[in-house]
Amino acid sequence: MFRYFTAGESHGPELTGIIEGTPAGLNLTEDYIADHLARRQKGYGRGGRMAFEKDRAIIKSGVRFSKTTGAPIAFTLENRAFEKDKSNWPVVMAKDGERGDVERITLPRPGHADLVGVQKYNFDDIRPVIERSSARETAMRVACCSVARRFLLELGIEIGGHVLQIGSVGYSSWNEIRDITKELIDQGAESIFEEADESEVRCLDSKLSEQMREEIKVRRKEGTSLGGIYEIIVTGLPAGLGSYVHWDRKIDGQLAQAIMSTQAMKGFEIGLGFEAGKSIGHDVHDEIAYDDHFYRKTNRAGGIEGGMTTGMPIILRGVMKPIPTMIKPLKTADLETKEEQDTRYERSDVCALPRAVVVAESVVAPVIANAILEKFGGDSMDEVKSRFNKTR
C-alpha cells in the first residue's frame, strides 16, 4: 500500500518525504519527478518565490539503478530561500538555542491556519503555524505522489488536469466542459495536461486563457487574490476499483479526502456533481449497454458508481478559494494586545490555481494506485502487471 509522509517548514533548510509500499522494479528517476515539480512551479499569477526556487527532489534511498527496490523511498528537497537569506531564515527557524530577540509574529491572517493553529498548539506567535501550514509543503507531496503516478503510467493509467474557471472567467456550462475534454479523453489523460501546460493558466481554451490572464492582472493591481475551479481526469481504469461494502473503502470518498486535504480547497464533485441536484433522474444516470462487454452510453457519473470505478474515465472537480494572503490587508486582532490592526503581508501568489492543478493531479495518484494494489496485489512490478493485464 502506498503511504507517504512529508516533513519540513516553508522556510526551513529542506523538505523531507518518505513513501512506502512501492512495488520493486518500478522505473523511477529524479528527472521524472523533477518534470512534475517544474510543472507545479509554472503558471501566471505566481508569487516572488517562484523566481528563485527551482525544485528538485533528491532520492536518498529505495531506488537502485533507476528501479525501486521495494524499500521505503526517501527524498529531500532543498529550500533555497533558507540559504539565500542567511541573515533571516536560519535565525528565525533555528533548531537550537533560545528565541532571544527573534520577533514574535502576533497578527493572525484571516483565512489561514494562523489563529486556530496557535489556539490548538498553545504557541505564543504564529510563525510555527505559518511555516508548516504553507502550501510550500505540496512540493514534497508532488514528489512523493509522482512515484504512484509513475506506477500507474506503467499500467496505462493516466492523470491530467486543466483549469475551468478563474474568478469570474470560465466555461459557461458542464456540457461545454464535457465537449472540450471528450475528444482529449480518447487520447489518454496525459494529453490533457500536456495541452493545458501550454497555457500560462492551464486552460485548454486560448480565448479564455487570455481573459483569465487579464482578470489576474486586474486583481493584482487591486491588491487582492483569485481562486477558481479545475477538473482532473483519470483514464485507463478497470471496473471494480474501490468497494461498496464499507464506507472507508469507497473510492469516491478516498478521492474527496485526497483533494480536500490539499491547502485552500473548498469544494469537490464527481461527474455531474452539483448539477445532478438540479436535474431529474433521467438526465443524471448513465444507461448500460452491451457490445462484447458492458459499457455506459454516457459518463455523467464521472466513472464511479457505488463507491467503485465503472471502467469509464474518472472526472472530478475541485474548488480552490482565493489565497488569503493579499497585498491589500484585511483586519485582524493582535494576539497580545487584542487591538484591531491590518494583517501583515507574507509573499504569496495572486492566483495559485494553475499550480494547484498539478498538486491535485498528484494526490489522486496514490488513491488509484492503492485501489490497484488492493484488487490485484503484488510485490514487484512484473507480478502486478501480470495480474492487472488479465483484466484487459
C-alpha positions, 0 to 999 in steps of 0.5 A, spaced: 500 500 500 502 506 498 503 511 504 507 517 504 509 522 509 512 529 508 516 533 513 519 540 513 517 548 514 516 553 508 522 556 510 526 551 513 533 548 510 529 542 506 523 538 505 523 531 507 518 525 504 518 518 505 513 513 501 512 506 502 509 500 499 512 501 492 512 495 488 520 493 486 522 494 479 518 500 478 522 505 473 523 511 477 528 517 476 529 524 479 528 527 472 521 524 472 519 527 478 523 533 477 518 534 470 512 534 475 515 539 480 517 544 474 510 543 472 507 545 479 512 551 479 509 554 472 503 558 471 501 566 471 499 569 477 505 566 481 508 569 487 516 572 488 518 565 490 517 562 484 523 566 481 528 563 485 526 556 487 527 551 482 525 544 485 528 538 485 527 532 489 533 528 491 532 520 492 536 518 498 534 511 498 529 505 495 531 506 488 537 502 485 539 503 478 533 507 476 528 501 479 525 501 486 527 496 490 521 495 494 524 499 500 521 505 503 523 511 498 526 517 501 527 524 498 529 531 500 528 537 497 532 543 498 529 550 500 533 555 497 530 561 500 533 558 507 540 559 504 539 565 500 537 569 506 542 567 511 541 573 515 533 571 516 531 564 515 536 560 519 535 565 525 528 565 525 527 557 524 533 555 528 533 548 531 537 550 537 538 555 542 533 560 545 528 565 541 532 571 544 530 577 540 527 573 534 520 577 533 514 574 535 509 574 529 502 576 533 497 578 527 493 572 525 491 572 517 484 571 516 483 565 512 489 561 514 491 556 519 494 562 523 489 563 529 486 556 530 493 553 529 496 557 535 489 556 539 490 548 538 498 548 539 498 553 545 504 557 541 505 564 543 506 567 535 504 564 529 510 563 525 510 555 527 503 555 524 505 559 518 511 555 516 508 548 516 501 550 514 504 553 507 502 550 501 510 550 500 509 543 503 505 540 496 512 540 493 514 534 497 507 531 496 508 532 488 514 528 489 512 523 493 505 522 489 509 522 482 512 515 484 504 512 484 503 516 478 509 513 475 506 506 477 500 507 474 503 510 467 506 503 467 499 500 467 496 505 462 493 509 467 493 516 466 492 523 470 491 530 467 488 536 469 486 543 466 483 549 469 475 551 468 474 557 471 478 563 474 474 568 478 469 570 474 472 567 467 470 560 465 466 555 461 459 557 461 456 550 462 458 542 464 456 540 457 461 545 454 466 542 459 464 535 457 465 537 449 472 540 450 475 534 454 471 528 450 475 528 444 482 529 449 479 523 453 480 518 447 487 520 447 489 518 454 489 523 460 496 525 459 494 529 453 490 533 457 495 536 461 500 536 456 495 541 452 493 545 458 501 546 460 501 550 454 497 555 457 500 560 462 493 558 466 492 551 464 486 552 460 485 548 454 481 554 451 486 560 448 480 565 448 479 564 455 486 563 457 487 570 455 481 573 459 483 569 465 490 572 464 487 579 464 482 578 470 489 576 474 492 582 472 486 586 474 486 583 481 493 584 482 493 591 481 487 591 486 491 588 491 487 582 492 487 574 490 483 569 485 481 562 486 477 558 481 475 551 479 479 545 475 477 538 473 482 532 473 481 526 469 483 519 470 483 514 464 485 507 463 481 504 469 478 497 470 471 496 473 471 494 480 476 499 483 474 501 490 468 497 494 461 498 496 461 494 502 464 499 507 464 506 507 472 507 508 473 503 502 469 507 497 473 510 492 469 516 491 470 518 498 478 516 498 478 521 492 474 527 496 479 526 502 485 526 497 483 533 494 480 536 500 486 535 504 490 539 499 491 547 502 485 552 500 480 547 497 473 548 498 469 544 494 469 537 490 464 533 485 464 527 481 461 527 474 455 531 474 456 533 481 452 539 483 448 539 477 445 532 478 441 536 484 438 540 479 436 535 474 431 529 474 433 522 474 433 521 467 438 526 465 443 524 471 444 516 470 448 513 465 444 507 461 448 500 460 449 497 454 452 491 451 457 490 445 462 484 447 462 487 454 458 492 458 459 499 457 455 506 459 452 510 453 454 516 457 459 518 463 455 523 467 457 519 473 464 521 472 466 513 472 464 511 479 458 508 481 457 505 488 463 507 491 467 503 485 470 505 478 465 503 472 471 502 467 469 509 464 474 515 465 474 518 472 472 526 472 472 530 478 472 537 480 475 541 485 474 548 488 480 552 490 478 559 494 482 565 493 489 565 497 488 569 503 494 572 503 493 579 499 497 585 498 491 589 500 490 587 508 484 585 511 483 586 519 485 582 524 486 582 532 493 582 535 494 576 539 497 580 545 494 586 545 487 584 542 487 591 538 484 591 531 490 592 526 491 590 518 494 583 517 501 583 515 503 581 508 507 574 507 509 573 499 504 569 496 501 568 489 495 572 486 492 566 483 495 559 485 490 555 481 494 553 475 499 550 480 494 547 484 492 543 478 498 539 478 498 538 486 491 535 485 493 531 479 498 528 484 494 526 490 489 522 486 495 518 484 496 514 490 488 513 491 488 509 484 494 506 485 492 503 492 485 501 489 490 497 484 494 494 489 488 492 493 484 488 487 490 485 484 496 485 489 503 484 488 510 485 490 514 487 484 512 490 478 512 484 473 507 480 478 502 486 478 502 487 471 501 480 470 495 480 474 492 487 472 493 485 464 488 479 465 483 484 466 484 487 459 
